[in-house]
Structure formats: structure tokens, C-alpha cells
Amino acid sequence: MDWYALFKFLHILTAVAWVGGAFVFLIASEIAQRSPGPVYAGFSAVMAKLGGAVFVPASMLTLVFGIVLTVLGWSFVDLWIILALVGIAVSVGLGKMLIGPASDRIAELARIEGPDSPKVRAISAGILRIVRFDLVLMVVIIADMVFKPGPGDLLILSLMGAALALGALMFLTPRPVRTGVPA
């Protein structure tokens, strides 16, 4: 058996779980945000648990298997590997510093104020914006893995940068809060 092929399979498998899970999370979140009380409350509780049980381990295993692959067949000075590591660090950082704590806050507020409270929904909407950007970031990381751009691949690098900039503009820029009062 070829060790590189085994670790490549494991790397892709965990990346599919990570990115696929994020994609399903986003779709389910969009549906739940539009649903009243019990559907939304149940969804929030399940997603908070899935973050720690699925997304974090899948992202860490993807990173570990990617590092093993780099040691076996690539170099940590290759631009595409550096970009992938930076992208994964940003994604993990978003999860640990923003999404995770906000999910914990949602759970606490849901317990105190009720799972369908305006505060719970507002924090959830903020998390969704971060998750949307994180999914754009993950797609850019996948493109990086497939195309393996070097310093001379300006078109690919520009497209990846443009996708990240557009994702940040669309999902991370502050939005006015809707109060429900007609203008």
C-alpha cells in the first residue's frame, strides 16, 4: 500500500466532512432562520453540538493529514501549501474565536429567554454571516488544493483573492439591523 495515497484519501475524506458539513449547516440554518419557535430552537441546539463533535475534529484531521501529505511529497515553502495553511488557520480561528463563543451564547440565551427570542435570532443571524464567509474561504482553499498555484499563476491567485474579497464584502461588512418597523 502507498502511504501517500492513504493519507490523501483521509485528507479528502475529512475535508468532505468539514466542507460538506458546513454547506449543509448553512442550508439548514437558512431554513431554520425562516421557521418559527420549535424548529428553530431544535436546530440551534443540534448545530451547537455538531460544531464540537463534527466540524472541529474534521477540520483538525484535515489539517493533520495535509501536513502528513506535505511531509511525504511536497514542501512547506510551496505557495499553495502556505496559502492553504493560512486559509485553514483563518477558518479555524473564525470557528474558535467567533462561531463557537456565539453558539455558546445562543445556548445560554435560549435557556434564559427562550429559544425563539429576538436576541437568539440576532446572534444566529450574525453567525450565519460568518459561516457564509467561511464557506467561501473553504471553496477557495479547495481551489488552491486543486490548482496548486505558484507565484507565477497570477490569474488563479487573482480569482482566489477576488472570491475572498467579494465574500468578505458580502458577508462580513456590517448590515443595518432590521427593526420590523416600516419605513
N, C-alpha and C positions, 0 to 999 in steps of 0.2 A: 504494500500500500504506500502511496505517495503522501507524506505528511503535509506538504503544501496544499494538495487537493483537499485533504480532510479539513484543515483549518480554514481554507477558502469556503468550503461548504458550510462550516459552522459560523463563519463570519457573515455569510449571506443569509443564512437561516435566522440568526439573531437580529440582523438588520431588517429583515422582512417583518419579524415580530415587532420590532421597535417602530419602524416607519408605518407598517400596516396598522399597528395598534393605534398610533397617533392619528392616522387617517380615519379609522373607524370612530375613535374618540371624538374627532371633530364633527363628523356627520351626526353621531348620536347626540352630541352637545347642541348642535343646531336644532335638531328635532325637539330635544328636551327643553330648550330655551323657549320654544313656542308652545309648550304644553303647560297646563295648569297643575297646581299642587302636587298630588301624589306621584305622577310620572316624573316630574322634575326632581322632587325630593329623593326618590329612589335612585334616580340616575346619579345625582351628586354623591350620594353615599357610595355607590358602586365604583364610580370613577376615582374617588379619593383612595379607595383600597387598591384599585388596579395600578395606580401610579407607582406605589411602592412595591407591589407584587409582580408587575409585569414590565412597565416602562423602564424603571431604573435598572433592574437586572439585565434586561435585553440591551440597553444602551451600554452598560458596563462590559457585558460579554462581547458585544460588537467591537468595542474598543480593544479589549484584551486580544481577541482573535485577530484583529487588524494589526496590532503590534507584533504578534507572533508571525503573521504573514510578512510584515516588513523585515523582521529579523531573518526570516527564511529566504526571502527572494528580492527584497528591494532595499531602499536606503532612506534613512530619516532626513536626508538632505534633498530628496526629490520634492519639487514644488507641490505636486499633487498630494503627496503624503502630508506635508506641512499644512496645506490648506484643509485637508480632511481632519487632521488633529485639532486645528483651530476651530473648525466648524463643530466638531463633536464637543469640544470644551465649551463653546458658547451654548450649544443645545443643553448640555448637562447643567451648565450654570443657570440657564433660564429655568430649568426644572427645579434645581435645588434652591435657588435664591428667590424665585418669583412664584412659580406654579405650585410647588409643594407647600410653602407657607400660606399662600392664598387658599389652597384646598383645605388646610387645617383650620384656617379662619372661617371658611364656609361651614365646615362641620360644627365648629363651636357656635357660630351664629344660628345655624339651623336648629341646634339643640335649644338655644335660649329663645330665639324669636320665631322659630318655626321655619320649616324647610322652604317655604314659598315666600319668605319675606322679601321686601324690596332690596334690603342690604345684601341678602344672599344672592339674589338675581344680579345685582350690580357687580358684585365681586366676580361672579361667574362669567359675566359678560367681559370683564377685564381679562380673566384667564383665557377666554376663548380668543381674544385678540392676540395674546402671546402665543397660544397654541397654533394659530393660523400662521404667524411668522415662523415659528419653529418648524412647521411642516414645509414651508418654502425653503428654509435652511436645509432640512433633510433632503429635499429634492436636489438642491444644489450640491450637497455632499455626494449624493448618488451620481450626479452628472460628473463630478470630479473623479469619482472612482472609475467610471466607465471610460471617460475621455483621457484621463491621466495627463492633464495639460502641463507643459513645461513653460519656462519663461518666454519662449517664442510664440506660444499659442494665444496670441492676443485676442482673436475673435472669441474663442471659448472662454477665456478669462473675463473678457468684457461682458459676455452674455451672462455668466455666472454672477458677476458683480452687479449687473443691471437687475437681475432677478432678485438679489438680496436687497438692493436699494428700493425697488418697487414694493417688495414685501414689507420692508420697514415703513415705507411711506403709507402704504395701505393699512397696515395692521398695528403699528406701534406709535403712530402720531396721535396726540390727544384728540378726542372727539367731544363735541358738546353733549352734555348729559340731557337725555330726554326726560321731561317732567310730566308729560301727559297732558299739559295744558295747551290748548290750541293757540296758534299764533295770531 
